[in-house]
C-alpha cells in the first residue's frame, strides 16, 4: 500500500519545483505546502537531494516500465524525453542546480534502457557480436543523452523538439548501415 505522506511530500516538492528554482525550496516550504511537520519529512527522506533522487529514480523506473519494446528512433526519443517534457520547469530547475548529477545519472540509465530495447526490438538479440552490440548501445545512448543535455542547456525550447525529430528523420537507415558494417567486420 502506498505511503500517502511520502506521496504528498513528492507532490508538494514537484509543485514547488515547477514554480521556483531548487535553491529557493526548503524542507520548511515543502512541509508547509503539504501540511505535515518536519519530522514527517525526515522520517521519509534524509534531505532534499535524497527526495530528488527518489523522484528521478521513480520516474526513470516508470519510463522503463512503459517501454518494454521500442520499434523506432522516434519512439526511443519520446521515451527518453517524456519525463522532461511533462515536468519542464522542474527538470530545468534540477538541471541548473548543484544536484544536476542526480538527474544526469538516472537519465543516462533511461537512455541506455530505451536504446537497448530499441536495438533489441528492431534488430533482435544476437544479430551482431556482443562486442559490437555494446559499442552500438554505448554510442547511441550517448548520442541520445547528448541531445537531451544540449536541449536542456538551451532552456528546453519547444522549437528544438521539431529539430531533433527532423534530425531523427534524416538519420533513418543509419542503424541498418551500422548493423551491416558490424556483420561485414565479423567475416
Residue frames relative to the residue before (quaternion, step in Angstrom):
aa qw qx qy qz dx dy dz
X 1.0000 0.0000 0.0000 0.0000 0.00 0.00 0.00
X 0.4670 -0.7033 0.4522 0.2878 3.61 -0.78 0.96
X 0.4312 -0.6747 0.5384 0.2626 3.53 -1.16 0.66
X 0.3516 -0.7875 0.4716 0.1838 3.56 -0.36 1.25
X 0.6128 0.5357 -0.3572 0.4582 3.60 1.06 -0.63
X 0.6540 0.5074 -0.3044 0.4713 3.56 0.93 -0.90
X 0.6556 0.4996 -0.3072 0.4757 3.59 0.97 -0.84
X 0.6399 0.5215 -0.3224 0.4632 3.60 1.04 -0.75
X 0.6227 0.5291 -0.3351 0.4690 3.59 1.02 -0.77
X 0.6668 0.4982 -0.3008 0.4656 3.58 0.88 -0.93
X 0.6643 0.5041 -0.3054 0.4597 3.59 0.91 -0.91
X 0.6567 0.5012 -0.3143 0.4676 3.59 0.94 -0.84
X 0.6470 0.5213 -0.3194 0.4557 3.55 0.95 -0.87
X 0.6746 0.4835 -0.3012 0.4695 3.61 0.87 -0.90
X 0.6136 0.5411 -0.3413 0.4628 3.56 1.04 -0.76
X 0.6855 0.4736 -0.2772 0.4785 3.57 0.87 -0.97
X 0.6600 0.5218 -0.3013 0.4486 3.57 0.99 -0.85
X 0.6459 0.4904 -0.3178 0.4913 3.58 1.16 -0.50
X 0.6893 0.4697 -0.2697 0.4812 3.58 1.29 -0.25
X 0.8268 0.0535 0.0300 0.5591 3.57 1.07 -0.71
X 0.6356 -0.5345 0.3814 0.4061 3.59 -1.21 0.39
X 0.6551 -0.5332 0.3794 0.3776 3.54 -1.23 0.58
X 0.6379 0.5588 -0.3305 0.4142 3.59 0.98 -0.78
X 0.6737 0.4839 -0.2868 0.4792 3.60 1.22 -0.40
X 0.6373 0.5310 -0.3254 0.4539 3.60 1.26 -0.21
X 0.0786 -0.7889 0.6093 0.0155 3.54 -0.89 1.00
X 0.6581 -0.4576 0.3921 0.4514 3.55 -1.28 0.19
X 0.6231 0.5594 -0.3367 0.4306 3.57 0.98 -0.81
X 0.6845 0.4757 -0.2989 0.4646 3.60 0.86 -0.91
X 0.6229 0.5338 -0.3413 0.4589 3.60 1.08 -0.66
X 0.7099 0.4551 -0.2766 0.4609 3.59 0.78 -1.01
X 0.6218 0.5234 -0.3487 0.4668 3.59 1.07 -0.63
X 0.6546 0.5218 -0.3180 0.4452 3.57 0.98 -0.82
X 0.7799 0.3208 -0.1961 0.5004 3.61 0.90 -0.80
X 0.5093 -0.7132 0.3907 0.2817 3.60 1.22 0.19
X 0.5452 0.5681 -0.4309 0.4410 3.58 0.99 0.82
X 0.5103 -0.6254 0.4724 0.3540 3.57 -1.26 0.02
X 0.7001 -0.4863 0.3268 0.4080 3.57 -1.28 0.36
X 0.6204 0.5590 -0.3498 0.4246 3.58 1.00 -0.77
X 0.6238 0.5326 -0.3405 0.4597 3.58 1.05 -0.72
X 0.6203 0.5248 -0.3469 0.4686 3.58 1.00 -0.76
X 0.7333 0.4426 -0.2432 0.4552 3.58 0.75 -1.07
X 0.5365 0.5842 -0.4133 0.4473 3.58 1.23 -0.23
X 0.7616 0.3880 -0.1827 0.4859 3.57 1.02 -0.86
X 0.8113 0.1267 -0.0314 0.5699 3.60 1.06 -0.73
X 0.5153 -0.6513 0.4742 0.2923 3.54 -1.07 0.83
X 0.7631 -0.1636 0.1685 0.6021 3.56 1.03 -0.93
X 0.7227 -0.4181 0.3012 0.4607 3.60 -1.25 -0.06
X 0.6383 0.5105 -0.3638 0.4468 3.68 0.86 -0.69
X 0.6494 0.4904 -0.3401 0.4713 3.64 0.97 -0.65
X 0.5958 0.5373 -0.3495 0.4839 3.59 1.16 -0.58
X 0.6421 0.5106 -0.3155 0.4769 3.60 0.93 -0.88
X 0.6620 0.5198 -0.3140 0.4394 3.56 0.85 -0.96
X 0.6752 0.4862 -0.3082 0.4612 3.60 0.91 -0.83
X 0.6415 0.5164 -0.3290 0.4621 3.59 0.96 -0.80
X 0.6827 0.4743 -0.2885 0.4752 3.58 0.86 -0.94
X 0.6435 0.5192 -0.3170 0.4646 3.59 1.00 -0.82
X 0.6505 0.5055 -0.3116 0.4735 3.60 0.93 -0.89
X 0.6602 0.5027 -0.3077 0.4656 3.58 0.95 -0.87
X 0.6290 0.5248 -0.3284 0.4702 3.58 1.01 -0.79
X 0.6716 0.4928 -0.2969 0.4667 3.58 0.90 -0.89
X 0.6193 0.5361 -0.3365 0.4646 3.60 1.07 -0.72
X 0.6605 0.5011 -0.3024 0.4703 3.57 0.93 -0.93
X 0.6506 0.5131 -0.3118 0.4650 3.57 0.92 -0.91
X 0.6702 0.5066 -0.2948 0.4552 3.59 0.98 -0.82
X 0.6612 0.5200 -0.3035 0.4476 3.59 1.09 -0.68
X 0.7843 0.3045 -0.1399 0.5221 3.58 1.14 -0.57
X 0.0067 -0.8185 0.5743 -0.0169 3.61 0.30 1.18
X 0.7700 0.1233 -0.0734 0.6217 3.58 1.23 -0.55
X 0.0684 -0.7830 0.6180 0.0156 3.55 -0.98 0.86
X 0.2071 -0.8511 0.4782 0.0635 3.55 -0.51 1.21
X 0.7970 0.1910 -0.1247 0.5592 3.62 1.19 -0.14
X 0.6228 -0.5292 0.4155 0.3993 3.55 -1.27 0.38
X 0.6220 0.5479 -0.3385 0.4453 3.59 1.07 -0.71
X 0.6535 0.4916 -0.3051 0.4881 3.57 1.02 -0.81
X 0.5912 0.5597 -0.3443 0.4676 3.57 1.12 -0.70
X 0.6592 0.5038 -0.2831 0.4812 3.56 0.94 -0.97
X 0.6704 0.5063 -0.3038 0.4494 3.59 0.84 -0.97
X 0.6442 0.5168 -0.3225 0.4625 3.58 0.99 -0.80
X 0.7006 0.4804 -0.2783 0.4483 3.57 0.83 -0.96
X 0.7573 0.4015 -0.2076 0.4715 3.58 0.98 -0.81
X 0.4404 0.7473 -0.4371 0.2378 3.61 1.22 -0.27
X 0.6766 0.4782 -0.3135 0.4641 3.62 0.81 -0.90
X 0.6537 0.5207 -0.3164 0.4488 3.58 0.93 -0.87
X 0.6708 0.4974 -0.3007 0.4607 3.57 0.96 -0.82
X 0.6807 0.4898 -0.2861 0.4636 3.59 1.03 -0.77
X 0.7897 0.2219 -0.0925 0.5644 3.59 1.13 -0.63
X 0.0102 -0.8818 0.4715 0.0056 3.54 1.02 0.90
X 0.7143 0.4397 -0.2696 0.4730 3.60 0.69 -1.03
X 0.6479 0.5204 -0.3205 0.4547 3.57 0.93 -0.87
X 0.6569 0.5031 -0.3121 0.4669 3.58 0.92 -0.88
X 0.6559 0.5003 -0.3168 0.4680 3.59 0.92 -0.84
X 0.6486 0.5102 -0.3265 0.4610 3.59 0.98 -0.76
X 0.6531 0.4698 -0.3189 0.5011 3.62 1.02 -0.68
X 0.6498 0.5381 -0.3158 0.4341 3.57 0.92 -0.95
X 0.7472 0.3860 -0.2061 0.5003 3.58 1.00 -0.81
X 0.5836 0.5668 -0.3716 0.4474 3.59 1.23 0.43
X 0.6632 -0.4784 0.3810 0.4314 3.54 -1.31 -0.03
X 0.6492 0.5175 -0.3119 0.4620 3.62 1.26 -0.22
X 0.2502 0.8005 -0.5079 0.1964 3.60 1.19 0.40
X 0.6244 0.5789 -0.3437 0.3960 3.59 0.97 -0.83
X 0.5975 0.5547 -0.3641 0.4504 3.62 1.08 -0.66
X 0.6742 0.4868 -0.2880 0.4749 3.56 0.86 -0.98
X 0.6813 0.5090 -0.2992 0.4327 3.59 0.82 -0.98
X 0.6304 0.5384 -0.3389 0.4449 3.60 0.97 -0.78
X 0.7165 0.4283 -0.2592 0.4858 3.57 0.80 -0.96
X 0.6262 0.5303 -0.3501 0.4518 3.58 1.03 -0.67
X 0.6178 0.5242 -0.3475 0.4719 3.60 1.03 -0.69
X 0.6285 0.5230 -0.3344 0.4686 3.61 1.04 -0.73
X 0.6279 0.5188 -0.3304 0.4768 3.59 1.02 -0.79
X 0.6563 0.5156 -0.3131 0.4532 3.58 0.88 -0.95
X 0.6589 0.5010 -0.3173 0.4627 3.58 0.91 -0.85
X 0.6488 0.5179 -0.3241 0.4536 3.59 0.93 -0.86
X 0.7209 0.4476 -0.2848 0.4458 3.60 0.67 -1.03
X 0.6304 0.5191 -0.3373 0.4683 3.60 1.04 -0.69
X 0.6491 0.5074 -0.3174 0.4697 3.60 0.94 -0.86
X 0.6562 0.4957 -0.3152 0.4737 3.61 0.90 -0.88
X 0.6374 0.5340 -0.3204 0.4538 3.58 0.98 -0.88
X 0.7046 0.4591 -0.2764 0.4652 3.58 0.75 -1.01
X 0.6484 0.5090 -0.3190 0.4677 3.60 1.00 -0.77
X 0.6701 0.4989 -0.2979 0.4620 3.58 1.00 -0.82
X 0.7411 0.4340 -0.2327 0.4565 3.56 0.79 -1.03
X 0.8217 0.2481 -0.1063 0.5019 3.57 0.84 -0.92
X 0.4475 -0.7038 0.4463 0.3243 3.57 1.22 -0.27
X 0.5206 -0.6090 0.5013 0.3269 3.51 -1.26 0.52
X 0.7862 0.3101 -0.2298 0.4826 3.58 -0.95 0.81
X 0.4190 0.7165 -0.4590 0.3167 3.58 1.28 0.10
X 0.7749 0.1063 -0.0371 0.6220 3.54 1.10 -0.82
X 0.6747 -0.4778 0.3542 0.4371 3.57 -1.25 0.21
X 0.6343 -0.5297 0.4000 0.3963 3.58 -1.22 0.44
X 0.6130 0.5570 -0.3372 0.4475 3.56 1.06 -0.79
X 0.6973 0.4534 -0.2709 0.4846 3.61 0.81 -0.99
X 0.6179 0.5520 -0.3408 0.4443 3.59 1.03 -0.77
X 0.6573 0.5050 -0.3083 0.4668 3.60 0.92 -0.91
X 0.6529 0.5092 -0.3123 0.4658 3.58 0.96 -0.86
X 0.6650 0.5097 -0.2964 0.4584 3.57 0.92 -0.92
X 0.6436 0.5022 -0.3175 0.4824 3.59 0.97 -0.83
X 0.6642 0.5113 -0.3102 0.4485 3.58 0.87 -0.92
X 0.6653 0.5047 -0.3041 0.4584 3.58 0.86 -0.94
X 0.7146 0.4695 -0.2610 0.4482 3.57 0.78 -1.06
X 0.6518 0.4941 -0.3381 0.4655 3.63 0.94 -0.75
X 0.6510 0.5048 -0.3221 0.4664 3.61 1.01 -0.74
X 0.6114 0.5403 -0.3382 0.4689 3.56 1.11 -0.68
X 0.6721 0.4871 -0.2831 0.4805 3.58 0.92 -0.95
X 0.6457 0.5152 -0.3068 0.4728 3.57 0.97 -0.90
X 0.6595 0.5214 -0.2998 0.4508 3.57 0.93 -0.90
X 0.6163 0.5389 -0.3374 0.4647 3.58 1.03 -0.78
X 0.6806 0.4919 -0.2886 0.4599 3.55 0.92 -0.93
X 0.6629 0.4998 -0.3118 0.4622 3.59 0.88 -0.91
X 0.6331 0.5200 -0.3280 0.4704 3.60 1.01 -0.80
X 0.6444 0.5266 -0.3055 0.4628 3.56 1.00 -0.90
X 0.6855 0.4735 -0.2860 0.4733 3.60 0.90 -0.92
X 0.6598 0.5150 -0.3247 0.4405 3.60 0.93 -0.80
X 0.6643 0.4625 -0.2927 0.5090 3.59 1.27 -0.38
X 0.6030 -0.5901 0.3459 0.4105 3.61 1.27 0.07
X 0.4811 -0.7110 0.3986 0.3227 3.59 1.28 0.37
X 0.1160 0.8205 -0.5528 0.0885 3.62 0.81 0.92
X 0.5774 -0.6194 0.4174 0.3298 3.56 -1.06 0.83
X 0.6288 0.5664 -0.3318 0.4168 3.59 1.00 -0.78
X 0.5998 0.5838 -0.3554 0.4161 3.58 1.12 -0.59
X 0.5782 0.5850 -0.3791 0.4239 3.59 1.09 -0.62
X 0.6687 0.4848 -0.2981 0.4784 3.59 0.92 -0.88
X 0.6247 0.5282 -0.3382 0.4653 3.60 1.04 -0.72
X 0.6576 0.4995 -0.3095 0.4714 3.58 0.93 -0.86
X 0.6490 0.5067 -0.3198 0.4689 3.58 0.94 -0.83
X 0.6448 0.5035 -0.3220 0.4764 3.58 1.02 -0.75
X 0.6232 0.5257 -0.3388 0.4696 3.58 1.02 -0.75
X 0.6309 0.5218 -0.3300 0.4698 3.61 1.00 -0.80
X 0.6237 0.5299 -0.3279 0.4720 3.56 1.04 -0.77
X 0.6806 0.4951 -0.2864 0.4578 3.59 0.89 -0.94
X 0.7100 0.4609 -0.2491 0.4706 3.57 1.13 -0.66
X 0.3711 0.7325 -0.4994 0.2764 3.61 1.22 0.03
X 0.7647 0.3419 -0.2727 0.4732 3.51 -0.97 0.90
X 0.5282 0.6381 -0.4190 0.3718 3.60 1.17 -0.36
X 0.6331 0.5295 -0.3411 0.4501 3.58 0.96 -0.78
X 0.6308 0.5244 -0.3318 0.4659 3.58 1.01 -0.80
X 0.6594 0.5070 -0.3037 0.4646 3.56 0.97 -0.87
X 0.6371 0.5161 -0.3300 0.4678 3.60 0.99 -0.78
X 0.6416 0.5117 -0.3206 0.4731 3.59 0.96 -0.85
X 0.6344 0.5298 -0.3278 0.4575 3.59 0.96 -0.87
X 0.6770 0.4872 -0.2899 0.4692 3.57 0.94 -0.88
X 0.6099 0.5413 -0.3516 0.4598 3.59 1.05 -0.71
X 0.6647 0.4955 -0.2997 0.4721 3.58 0.91 -0.91
X 0.6452 0.5350 -0.3069 0.4510 3.55 1.02 -0.87
X 0.6810 0.4916 -0.2903 0.4586 3.58 0.96 -0.85
X 0.6277 0.5498 -0.3318 0.4401 3.59 1.20 -0.45
X 0.5839 0.6109 -0.3665 0.3892 3.60 1.21 -0.40
